Amino acid sequence: MFVAGTCGAACAAALSACATYQVGAAPAPAAPAQPEAAPGAPGGAPQPATLAYTSDIPIGGGTVFAEQDIVVTQPESGRFRAFSATCTHQGCPVTEVAGGTINCNCHGSRFAVADGVVVDGPADSPLPERPIEVNGEQIFLA
Ligand code: FES
C-alpha cells in the first residue's frame, strides 16, 4: 500500500522529470513540408538538384555517382538510363563503366549499359533501374 510521504527521492526525481513537459507550451515550429524553391525556379516550384550534365555521360558508356548510389548511362546518343550502383551479387558498389558494361570489381560481375542486365556473373539479377529526368543539358534524380 502506498503511503503519502514515503516516496522519497525516487518521486522527487520523477516529478522533476515531468516538469519539462509543460501543458500549453508553444509547440516547436514545424519544418516546411516542401523544400524551398531554388531561386529563379518557374512558378516557385521546387527545383531538384542537378545530378549531372549530359556532357558528363559518355555515349556508349556511363558515369558512376557513388555518393548518390547511381550510375547513369547513355547507350545511344541522347538516350539516358540510370541504375542502382549497388551490385546485385553481394552489394559492393559498382566502380566503373568500361567496354560497354557497368563493372563491379569485387567479383567481376558486369551489367549492360543499355538495360542493366547481367552480362557476366556471378550476379544473377539486373541492376534496378533508377528514375531520372533529363531537361536540356541537365540530368536530375526524378
Ligand atoms: S558484389 Fe559485385 S560481383 Fe560480387
Backbone and ligand atoms as CSV (ligand in chain L), in Angstrom:
chain,resi,resn,atom,element,x,y,z
A,1,MET,N,N,0.850,-1.177,0.000
A,1,MET,CA,C,0.000,0.000,0.000
A,1,MET,C,C,0.885,1.225,0.000
A,2,PHE,N,N,0.494,2.240,-0.834
A,2,PHE,CA,C,1.261,3.465,-0.957
A,2,PHE,C,C,0.839,4.436,0.131
A,3,VAL,N,N,1.793,4.985,0.847
A,3,VAL,CA,C,1.519,5.946,1.913
A,3,VAL,C,C,2.181,7.263,1.557
A,4,ALA,N,N,1.377,8.345,1.633
A,4,ALA,CA,C,1.919,9.662,1.308
A,4,ALA,C,C,3.119,9.950,2.179
A,5,GLY,N,N,4.144,10.509,1.557
A,5,GLY,CA,C,5.326,10.882,2.306
A,5,GLY,C,C,6.383,9.808,2.345
A,6,THR,N,N,6.094,8.638,1.811
A,6,THR,CA,C,7.074,7.565,1.831
A,6,THR,C,C,7.820,7.438,0.510
A,7,CYS,N,N,7.520,8.288,-0.409
A,7,CYS,CA,C,8.070,8.163,-1.753
A,7,CYS,C,C,9.551,8.516,-1.775
A,8,GLY,N,N,9.948,9.602,-1.191
A,8,GLY,CA,C,11.353,9.961,-1.114
A,8,GLY,C,C,11.939,10.460,-2.410
A,9,ALA,N,N,13.229,10.192,-2.593
A,9,ALA,CA,C,13.990,10.730,-3.715
A,9,ALA,C,C,13.485,10.237,-5.056
A,10,ALA,N,N,12.992,9.014,-5.111
A,10,ALA,CA,C,12.520,8.479,-6.387
A,10,ALA,C,C,11.374,9.309,-6.936
A,11,CYS,N,N,10.426,9.704,-6.091
A,11,CYS,CA,C,9.299,10.509,-6.547
A,11,CYS,C,C,9.751,11.912,-6.926
A,12,ALA,N,N,10.673,12.468,-6.165
A,12,ALA,CA,C,11.159,13.811,-6.484
A,12,ALA,C,C,11.799,13.820,-7.862
A,13,ALA,N,N,12.561,12.798,-8.157
A,13,ALA,CA,C,13.199,12.716,-9.470
A,13,ALA,C,C,12.157,12.570,-10.561
A,14,ALA,N,N,11.128,11.749,-10.294
A,14,ALA,CA,C,10.082,11.539,-11.289
A,14,ALA,C,C,9.317,12.826,-11.533
A,15,LEU,N,N,9.006,13.563,-10.448
A,15,LEU,CA,C,8.255,14.806,-10.605
A,15,LEU,C,C,9.073,15.870,-11.312
A,16,SER,N,N,10.356,15.947,-11.000
A,16,SER,CA,C,11.158,16.962,-11.681
A,16,SER,C,C,11.285,16.636,-13.160
A,17,ALA,N,N,11.313,15.345,-13.517
A,17,ALA,CA,C,11.369,14.983,-14.927
A,17,ALA,C,C,10.107,15.418,-15.637
A,18,CYS,N,N,8.954,15.341,-14.942
A,18,CYS,CA,C,7.691,15.760,-15.536
A,18,CYS,C,C,7.648,17.262,-15.766
A,19,ALA,N,N,8.419,18.029,-15.020
A,19,ALA,CA,C,8.368,19.475,-15.147
A,19,ALA,C,C,8.819,19.945,-16.519
A,20,THR,N,N,9.543,19.114,-17.250
A,20,THR,CA,C,9.990,19.531,-18.575
A,20,THR,C,C,8.879,19.437,-19.607
A,21,TYR,N,N,7.765,18.783,-19.254
A,21,TYR,CA,C,6.645,18.681,-20.193
A,21,TYR,C,C,5.568,19.631,-19.742
A,22,GLN,N,N,5.592,20.848,-20.251
A,22,GLN,CA,C,4.656,21.866,-19.810
A,22,GLN,C,C,3.390,21.810,-20.651
A,23,VAL,N,N,2.264,21.772,-19.946
A,23,VAL,CA,C,0.972,21.799,-20.622
A,23,VAL,C,C,0.761,23.196,-21.171
A,24,GLY,N,N,0.343,23.272,-22.414
A,24,GLY,CA,C,0.044,24.562,-23.016
A,24,GLY,C,C,1.275,25.271,-23.551
A,25,ALA,N,N,2.438,24.650,-23.495
A,25,ALA,CA,C,3.624,25.286,-24.039
A,25,ALA,C,C,3.492,25.390,-25.550
A,26,ALA,N,N,4.073,26.417,-26.080
A,26,ALA,CA,C,4.003,26.611,-27.535
A,26,ALA,C,C,4.753,25.488,-28.233
A,27,PRO,N,N,4.151,24.889,-29.262
A,27,PRO,CA,C,4.842,23.817,-29.983
A,27,PRO,C,C,6.028,24.367,-30.774
A,28,ALA,N,N,6.984,23.490,-31.004
A,28,ALA,CA,C,8.130,23.885,-31.808
A,28,ALA,C,C,7.663,24.191,-33.223
A,29,PRO,N,N,8.299,25.125,-33.870
A,29,PRO,CA,C,7.880,25.430,-35.237
A,29,PRO,C,C,8.028,24.203,-36.130
A,30,ALA,N,N,7.033,23.988,-36.980
A,30,ALA,CA,C,7.051,22.828,-37.871
A,30,ALA,C,C,8.031,23.058,-39.012
A,31,ALA,N,N,8.642,21.961,-39.434
A,31,ALA,CA,C,9.537,22.047,-40.588
A,31,ALA,C,C,8.697,22.273,-41.831
A,32,PRO,N,N,9.223,22.993,-42.793
A,32,PRO,CA,C,8.456,23.197,-44.023
A,32,PRO,C,C,8.157,21.864,-44.700
A,33,ALA,N,N,6.936,21.737,-45.255
A,33,ALA,CA,C,6.529,20.487,-45.895
A,33,ALA,C,C,7.269,20.268,-47.200
A,34,GLN,N,N,7.643,21.314,-47.879
A,34,GLN,CA,C,8.322,21.225,-49.163
A,34,GLN,C,C,9.657,21.954,-49.062
A,35,PRO,N,N,10.677,21.471,-49.748
A,35,PRO,CA,C,11.924,22.218,-49.759
A,35,PRO,C,C,11.713,23.571,-50.425
A,36,GLU,N,N,12.552,24.495,-50.055
A,36,GLU,CA,C,12.459,25.823,-50.643
A,36,GLU,C,C,12.750,25.738,-52.134
A,37,ALA,N,N,12.044,26.530,-52.897
A,37,ALA,CA,C,12.288,26.568,-54.330
A,37,ALA,C,C,13.637,27.213,-54.595
A,38,ALA,N,N,14.317,26.695,-55.583
A,38,ALA,CA,C,15.581,27.299,-55.975
A,38,ALA,C,C,15.299,28.680,-56.549
A,39,PRO,N,N,16.183,29.624,-56.323
A,39,PRO,CA,C,15.955,30.955,-56.880
A,39,PRO,C,C,15.778,30.855,-58.393
A,40,GLY,N,N,14.787,31.535,-58.867
A,40,GLY,CA,C,14.571,31.568,-60.301
A,40,GLY,C,C,13.759,30.399,-60.834
A,41,ALA,N,N,13.328,29.491,-59.963
A,41,ALA,CA,C,12.532,28.365,-60.427
A,41,ALA,C,C,11.191,28.885,-60.920
A,42,PRO,N,N,10.761,28.475,-62.103
A,42,PRO,CA,C,9.498,28.984,-62.638
A,42,PRO,C,C,8.329,28.585,-61.765
A,43,GLY,N,N,7.468,29.558,-61.492
A,43,GLY,CA,C,6.270,29.296,-60.717
A,43,GLY,C,C,6.543,28.946,-59.268
A,44,GLY,N,N,7.762,29.091,-58.816
A,44,GLY,CA,C,8.094,28.793,-57.437
A,44,GLY,C,C,8.139,27.317,-57.146
A,45,ALA,N,N,8.058,26.477,-58.174
A,45,ALA,CA,C,8.104,25.028,-57.964
A,45,ALA,C,C,9.501,24.628,-57.496
A,46,PRO,N,N,9.573,23.655,-56.573
A,46,PRO,CA,C,10.887,23.209,-56.112
A,46,PRO,C,C,11.694,22.662,-57.282
A,47,GLN,N,N,12.938,22.992,-57.318
A,47,GLN,CA,C,13.813,22.541,-58.392
A,47,GLN,C,C,14.807,21.555,-57.803
A,48,PRO,N,N,14.790,20.276,-58.259
A,48,PRO,CA,C,15.745,19.319,-57.708
A,48,PRO,C,C,17.165,19.683,-58.094
A,49,ALA,N,N,18.093,19.212,-57.303
A,49,ALA,CA,C,19.497,19.478,-57.586
A,49,ALA,C,C,19.923,18.707,-58.827
A,50,THR,N,N,20.771,19.297,-59.589
A,50,THR,CA,C,21.296,18.652,-60.792
A,50,THR,C,C,22.221,17.517,-60.390
A,51,LEU,N,N,21.978,16.331,-60.932
A,51,LEU,CA,C,22.868,15.197,-60.693
A,51,LEU,C,C,24.089,15.299,-61.587
A,52,ALA,N,N,23.857,15.630,-62.845
A,52,ALA,CA,C,24.957,15.667,-63.814
A,52,ALA,C,C,24.507,16.461,-65.024
A,53,TYR,N,N,25.453,16.717,-65.890
A,53,TYR,CA,C,25.149,17.308,-67.187
A,53,TYR,C,C,25.280,16.207,-68.228
A,54,THR,N,N,24.505,16.309,-69.279
A,54,THR,CA,C,24.520,15.264,-70.298
A,54,THR,C,C,25.925,15.066,-70.867
A,55,SER,N,N,26.703,16.128,-70.899
A,55,SER,CA,C,28.072,16.019,-71.427
A,55,SER,C,C,28.990,15.222,-70.495
A,56,ASP,N,N,28.536,14.964,-69.246
A,56,ASP,CA,C,29.329,14.154,-68.303
A,56,ASP,C,C,29.227,12.660,-68.614
A,57,ILE,N,N,28.257,12.275,-69.447
A,57,ILE,CA,C,27.961,10.852,-69.660
A,57,ILE,C,C,28.436,10.447,-71.056
A,58,PRO,N,N,29.459,9.623,-71.153
A,58,PRO,CA,C,29.950,9.232,-72.475
A,58,PRO,C,C,28.938,8.397,-73.244
A,59,ILE,N,N,28.872,8.625,-74.546
A,59,ILE,CA,C,27.994,7.827,-75.416
A,59,ILE,C,C,28.537,6.400,-75.472
A,60,GLY,N,N,27.648,5.434,-75.251
A,60,GLY,CA,C,28.061,4.029,-75.226
A,60,GLY,C,C,28.648,3.611,-73.889
A,61,GLY,N,N,28.658,4.522,-72.940
A,61,GLY,CA,C,29.225,4.228,-71.617
A,61,GLY,C,C,28.375,4.827,-70.532
A,62,GLY,N,N,29.019,5.294,-69.495
A,62,GLY,CA,C,28.277,5.863,-68.385
A,62,GLY,C,C,29.207,6.402,-67.320
A,63,THR,N,N,28.596,6.919,-66.279
A,63,THR,CA,C,29.345,7.515,-65.176
A,63,THR,C,C,28.727,7.052,-63.863
A,64,VAL,N,N,29.583,6.651,-62.931
A,64,VAL,CA,C,29.130,6.231,-61.609
A,64,VAL,C,C,29.132,7.449,-60.687
A,65,PHE,N,N,28.019,7.674,-59.996
A,65,PHE,CA,C,27.922,8.715,-58.977
A,65,PHE,C,C,27.795,7.993,-57.642
A,66,ALA,N,N,28.945,7.719,-57.045
A,66,ALA,CA,C,28.992,6.864,-55.853
A,66,ALA,C,C,28.190,7.463,-54.700
A,67,GLU,N,N,28.295,8.767,-54.514
A,67,GLU,CA,C,27.618,9.403,-53.379
A,67,GLU,C,C,26.106,9.244,-53.465
A,68,GLN,N,N,25.583,9.256,-54.689
A,68,GLN,CA,C,24.130,9.119,-54.885
A,68,GLN,C,C,23.733,7.658,-55.135
A,69,ASP,N,N,24.713,6.739,-55.152
A,69,ASP,CA,C,24.454,5.320,-55.414
A,69,ASP,C,C,23.697,5.134,-56.728
A,70,ILE,N,N,24.220,5.766,-57.771
A,70,ILE,CA,C,23.538,5.693,-59.060
A,70,ILE,C,C,24.587,5.688,-60.165
A,71,VAL,N,N,24.279,4.960,-61.210
A,71,VAL,CA,C,25.119,5.000,-62.407
A,71,VAL,C,C,24.222,5.428,-63.557
A,72,VAL,N,N,24.650,6.452,-64.269
A,72,VAL,CA,C,23.892,6.973,-65.401
A,72,VAL,C,C,24.618,6.550,-66.669
A,73,THR,N,N,23.856,6.010,-67.614
A,73,THR,CA,C,24.454,5.559,-68.867
A,73,THR,C,C,23.803,6.288,-70.043
A,74,GLN,N,N,24.511,6.242,-71.171
A,74,GLN,CA,C,23.991,6.804,-72.420
A,74,GLN,C,C,24.271,5.767,-73.520
A,75,PRO,N,N,23.401,4.742,-73.602
A,75,PRO,CA,C,23.644,3.664,-74.554
A,75,PRO,C,C,23.718,4.165,-76.000
A,76,GLU,N,N,22.913,5.156,-76.316
A,76,GLU,CA,C,22.932,5.772,-77.644
A,76,GLU,C,C,22.894,7.273,-77.424
A,77,SER,N,N,23.353,8.000,-78.412
A,77,SER,CA,C,23.390,9.447,-78.291
A,77,SER,C,C,22.007,10.003,-77.920
A,78,GLY,N,N,21.952,10.708,-76.824
A,78,GLY,CA,C,20.721,11.367,-76.403
A,78,GLY,C,C,19.746,10.493,-75.636
A,79,ARG,N,N,20.074,9.213,-75.431
A,79,ARG,CA,C,19.183,8.327,-74.654
A,79,ARG,C,C,19.898,7.975,-73.351
A,80,PHE,N,N,19.286,8.359,-72.232
A,80,PHE,CA,C,19.924,8.181,-70.928
A,80,PHE,C,C,19.141,7.179,-70.092
A,81,ARG,N,N,19.872,6.359,-69.340
A,81,ARG,CA,C,19.283,5.406,-68.402
A,81,ARG,C,C,20.039,5.547,-67.081
A,82,ALA,N,N,19.408,5.107,-66.018
A,82,ALA,CA,C,20.093,5.148,-64.717
A,82,ALA,C,C,19.729,3.892,-63.932
A,83,PHE,N,N,20.709,3.426,-63.178
A,83,PHE,CA,C,20.560,2.194,-62.404
A,83,PHE,C,C,21.183,2.382,-61.028
A,84,SER,N,N,20.769,1.522,-60.126
A,84,SER,CA,C,21.430,1.478,-58.826
A,84,SER,C,C,22.900,1.151,-59.042
A,85,ALA,N,N,23.752,1.763,-58.252
A,85,ALA,CA,C,25.189,1.480,-58.344
A,85,ALA,C,C,25.607,0.420,-57.335
A,86,THR,N,N,24.641,-0.282,-56.767
A,86,THR,CA,C,24.944,-1.362,-55.825
A,86,THR,C,C,24.793,-2.695,-56.551
A,87,CYS,N,N,25.885,-3.434,-56.609
A,87,CYS,CA,C,25.893,-4.719,-57.307
A,87,CYS,C,C,24.880,-5.665,-56.669
A,88,THR,N,N,24.162,-6.394,-57.521
A,88,THR,CA,C,23.141,-7.316,-57.022
A,88,THR,C,C,23.727,-8.644,-56.552
A,89,HIS,N,N,25.045,-8.820,-56.687
A,89,HIS,CA,C,25.644,-10.065,-56.203
A,89,HIS,C,C,25.741,-10.037,-54.687
A,90,GLN,N,N,26.658,-9.210,-54.160
A,90,GLN,CA,C,26.806,-9.144,-52.699
A,90,GLN,C,C,26.842,-7.711,-52.183
A,91,GLY,N,N,26.417,-6.766,-53.008
A,91,GLY,CA,C,26.237,-5.406,-52.512
A,91,GLY,C,C,27.424,-4.481,-52.605
A,92,CYS,N,N,28.476,-4.862,-53.274
A,92,CYS,CA,C,29.586,-3.926,-53.479
A,92,CYS,C,C,29.112,-2.794,-54.395
A,93,PRO,N,N,29.713,-1.633,-54.261
A,93,PRO,CA,C,29.394,-0.580,-55.227
A,93,PRO,C,C,30.064,-0.886,-56.569
A,94,VAL,N,N,29.323,-0.700,-57.667
A,94,VAL,CA,C,29.978,-0.828,-58.966
A,94,VAL,C,C,30.972,0.323,-59.074
A,95,THR,N,N,32.058,0.082,-59.777
A,95,THR,CA,C,33.143,1.061,-59.720
A,95,THR,C,C,33.416,1.774,-61.027
A,96,GLU,N,N,32.997,1.177,-62.132
A,96,GLU,CA,C,33.339,1.813,-63.410
A,96,GLU,C,C,32.365,1.372,-64.492
A,97,VAL,N,N,32.375,2.165,-65.566
A,97,VAL,CA,C,31.670,1.781,-66.787
A,97,VAL,C,C,32.734,1.759,-67.865
A,98,ALA,N,N,32.960,0.583,-68.418
A,98,ALA,CA,C,34.011,0.435,-69.426
A,98,ALA,C,C,33.661,-0.739,-70.328
A,99,GLY,N,N,34.029,-0.621,-71.590
A,99,GLY,CA,C,33.797,-1.704,-72.534
A,99,GLY,C,C,32.319,-2.007,-72.747
A,100,GLY,N,N,31.476,-1.031,-72.552
A,100,GLY,CA,C,30.040,-1.225,-72.763
A,100,GLY,C,C,29.312,-1.868,-71.602
A,101,THR,N,N,30.007,-2.021,-70.489
A,101,THR,CA,C,29.346,-2.622,-69.322
A,101,THR,C,C,29.633,-1.817,-68.054
A,102,ILE,N,N,28.718,-1.982,-67.110
A,102,ILE,CA,C,28.871,-1.425,-65.762
A,102,ILE,C,C,29.538,-2.523,-64.942
A,103,ASN,N,N,30.674,-2.219,-64.354
A,103,ASN,CA,C,31.513,-3.269,-63.787
A,103,ASN,C,C,31.646,-3.189,-62.268
A,104,CYS,N,N,31.539,-4.359,-61.659
A,104,CYS,CA,C,31.771,-4.481,-60.228
A,104,CYS,C,C,33.094,-5.225,-60.048
A,105,ASN,N,N,34.009,-4.590,-59.395
A,105,ASN,CA,C,35.341,-5.189,-59.264
A,105,ASN,C,C,35.472,-6.158,-58.097
A,106,CYS,N,N,34.421,-6.282,-57.279
A,106,CYS,CA,C,34.529,-7.221,-56.150
A,106,CYS,C,C,34.715,-8.649,-56.646
A,107,HIS,N,N,33.825,-9.091,-57.537
A,107,HIS,CA,C,33.909,-10.473,-58.021
A,107,HIS,C,C,33.755,-10.545,-59.533
A,108,GLY,N,N,33.746,-9.388,-60.194
A,108,GLY,CA,C,33.782,-9.378,-61.650
A,108,GLY,C,C,32.459,-9.354,-62.377
A,109,SER,N,N,31.364,-9.085,-61.695
A,109,SER,CA,C,30.085,-9.012,-62.412
A,109,SER,C,C,30.087,-7.808,-63.347
A,110,ARG,N,N,29.422,-7.988,-64.491
A,110,ARG,CA,C,29.294,-6.909,-65.466
A,110,ARG,C,C,27.837,-6.821,-65.908
A,111,PHE,N,N,27.364,-5.601,-66.076
A,111,PHE,CA,C,25.956,-5.337,-66.413
A,111,PHE,C,C,25.910,-4.461,-67.664
A,112,ALA,N,N,24.925,-4.692,-68.521
A,112,ALA,CA,C,24.813,-3.930,-69.768
A,112,ALA,C,C,24.427,-2.480,-69.501
A,113,VAL,N,N,25.056,-1.554,-70.231
A,113,VAL,CA,C,24.731,-0.140,-70.050
A,113,VAL,C,C,23.325,0.180,-70.554
A,114,ALA,N,N,22.813,-0.623,-71.501
A,114,ALA,CA,C,21.512,-0.322,-72.090
A,114,ALA,C,C,20.348,-0.600,-71.152
A,115,ASP,N,N,20.476,-1.701,-70.371
A,115,ASP,CA,C,19.329,-2.078,-69.544
A,115,ASP,C,C,19.697,-2.673,-68.183
A,116,GLY,N,N,20.951,-2.704,-67.863
A,116,GLY,CA,C,21.377,-3.174,-66.544
A,116,GLY,C,C,21.356,-4.678,-66.360
A,117,VAL,N,N,21.075,-5.433,-67.427
A,117,VAL,CA,C,21.030,-6.896,-67.271
A,117,VAL,C,C,22.447,-7.448,-67.091
A,118,VAL,N,N,22.520,-8.627,-66.502
A,118,VAL,CA,C,23.814,-9.258,-66.241
A,118,VAL,C,C,24.428,-9.728,-67.561
A,119,VAL,N,N,25.647,-9.302,-67.807
A,119,VAL,CA,C,26.414,-9.777,-68.962
A,119,VAL,C,C,27.350,-10.892,-68.502
A,120,ASP,N,N,27.947,-10.706,-67.327
A,120,ASP,CA,C,28.817,-11.714,-66.712
A,120,ASP,C,C,28.521,-11.748,-65.222
A,121,GLY,N,N,28.409,-12.970,-64.665
A,121,GLY,CA,C,28.185,-13.134,-63.227
A,121,GLY,C,C,29.465,-12.963,-62.444
A,122,PRO,N,N,29.369,-13.259,-61.181
A,122,PRO,CA,C,28.407,-14.122,-60.501
A,122,PRO,C,C,27.031,-13.496,-60.195
A,123,ALA,N,N,26.833,-12.209,-60.382
A,123,ALA,CA,C,25.495,-11.660,-60.139
A,123,ALA,C,C,24.503,-12.372,-61.064
A,124,ASP,N,N,23.284,-12.565,-60.571
A,124,ASP,CA,C,22.292,-13.232,-61.418
A,124,ASP,C,C,21.021,-12.414,-61.597
A,125,SER,N,N,21.041,-11.172,-61.119
A,125,SER,CA,C,19.885,-10.314,-61.366
A,125,SER,C,C,20.371,-8.927,-61.793
A,126,PRO,N,N,19.562,-8.238,-62.592
A,126,PRO,CA,C,19.992,-6.948,-63.146
A,126,PRO,C,C,20.077,-5.850,-62.088
A,127,LEU,N,N,20.787,-4.805,-62.444
A,127,LEU,CA,C,20.794,-3.623,-61.584
A,127,LEU,C,C,19.414,-2.976,-61.675
A,128,PRO,N,N,18.800,-2.655,-60.540
A,128,PRO,CA,C,17.488,-2.000,-60.588
A,128,PRO,C,C,17.589,-0.620,-61.250
A,129,GLU,N,N,16.597,-0.308,-62.061
A,129,GLU,CA,C,16.582,0.999,-62.715
A,129,GLU,C,C,16.235,2.087,-61.709
A,130,ARG,N,N,16.822,3.239,-61.870
A,130,ARG,CA,C,16.531,4.409,-61.026
A,130,ARG,C,C,15.958,5.494,-61.931
A,131,PRO,N,N,14.901,6.164,-61.475
A,131,PRO,CA,C,14.279,7.189,-62.318
A,131,PRO,C,C,15.123,8.465,-62.368
A,132,ILE,N,N,15.287,8.972,-63.565
A,132,ILE,CA,C,15.950,10.256,-63.752
A,132,ILE,C,C,15.111,11.096,-64.691
A,133,GLU,N,N,15.414,12.370,-64.734
A,133,GLU,CA,C,14.737,13.277,-65.645
A,133,GLU,C,C,15.813,14.087,-66.351
A,134,VAL,N,N,15.725,14.133,-67.647
A,134,VAL,CA,C,16.679,14.916,-68.433
A,134,VAL,C,C,15.935,16.140,-68.937
A,135,ASN,N,N,16.493,17.305,-68.628
A,135,ASN,CA,C,15.884,18.564,-69.055
A,135,ASN,C,C,16.989,19.403,-69.688
A,136,GLY,N,N,16.971,19.447,-70.995
A,136,GLY,CA,C,18.037,20.162,-71.698
A,136,GLY,C,C,19.364,19.465,-71.485
A,137,GLU,N,N,20.296,20.186,-70.906
A,137,GLU,CA,C,21.633,19.631,-70.655
A,137,GLU,C,C,21.762,19.032,-69.259
A,138,GLN,N,N,20.693,19.142,-68.472
A,138,GLN,CA,C,20.789,18.715,-67.070
A,138,GLN,C,C,20.071,17.399,-66.826
A,139,ILE,N,N,20.656,16.601,-65.923
A,139,ILE,CA,C,20.056,15.337,-65.515
A,139,ILE,C,C,19.741,15.429,-64.033
A,140,PHE,N,N,18.491,15.126,-63.682
A,140,PHE,CA,C,18.030,15.212,-62.303
A,140,PHE,C,C,17.594,13.827,-61.821
A,141,LEU,N,N,17.690,13.593,-60.521
A,141,LEU,CA,C,17.037,12.430,-59.931
A,141,LEU,C,C,15.546,12.728,-59.943
A,142,ALA,N,N,14.751,11.795,-60.435
A,142,ALA,CA,C,13.302,12.038,-60.527
A,142,ALA,C,C,12.621,11.620,-59.232
L,1,FES,S1,S,29.464,-7.902,-55.184
L,1,FES,FE1,FE,29.641,-7.381,-57.275
L,1,FES,S2,S,30.400,-9.156,-58.213
L,1,FES,FE2,FE,30.209,-9.707,-56.147
